[in-house]
């Protein structure tokens, strides 16, 4: 009994040729069946559909991609050492033993914020904005000194509150040794009334308090020069009230009017510096020059080295 010879296939050279793809079969993805094998000899050849009824799997080609990296699906994940070395450290690099209590942030892209000191202070704090009752106290100070000067200005300008009026103050200044009373009296009224109103409002405070200070310094020098010797606590010619008002006006220039004022958005309202210091110097200089020109004489006669 002889064996029946194998029939040659339709392909060239007697090699096994895959069966043609059935017409109308849907296109399948390489990931639909993990046991499916595709021909890789030529992109133009048809894909061989394995016979799933056989127990022996079809031989796989060496060029078929088998891993995610070969398929181009592996993301570029940096190594742990690369991430660890790329994060800046604030600790001393010379320390050999790390602090076990300190938290580690090996995979953080932003370094952690520094710990707040135990005393509650922080080097990142720009300033303490808590002012407590300071602004209220400055408002009260402005009301007192501004109201006082408004009161005296109205006495001289209108005669209210049993004041001398404009004519009366001109006569009093002329008898007190003042020159050019037609200029001196209006300057005195403008300084007291205008400066007092601006001080109460907290508007243009360095200039307003400077005008008030110049006026009260002239009044102090006038009373001090009437009699030789220091007249601070003299019974007939005391300069105590003028000294207190001059001190308050100086303090107001150096501290600013506070936030409860029309100058609240100005730098001199809460943090006066060079501008307010310049206003103080200008007020003192204006008072001295005005006294020399409109009155003359030495107001410090009989006081120590000024005698």
Secondary structure, DSSP 4 states (H G I P E B T S, - for coil): -PPPPPPPPSSGGG---PPPPPTTPPP--TTS-TT-----S-TTSPPPPP-TTSSSPPPPPTTS--STTTTT----PPPHHHHHHHS---S-TT-SS--TTS---TT-SSPPPPPPPTTS--TT-------TTHHHHHHHHHHHHHHHHHHHHHHHHH-TTT--HHHHHHHHHHHTT-S-HHHHHHHHHIIIIIHHHHHHHTSSHHHHHHHHHHHHHHHHHHHHTTSSS--TT-SSS--HHHHHHHHHHHHHHHH---SSSTTTTSHHHHS--HHHHHHHHHHHHHHHHHHHHHT-S-TTTTSGGG-
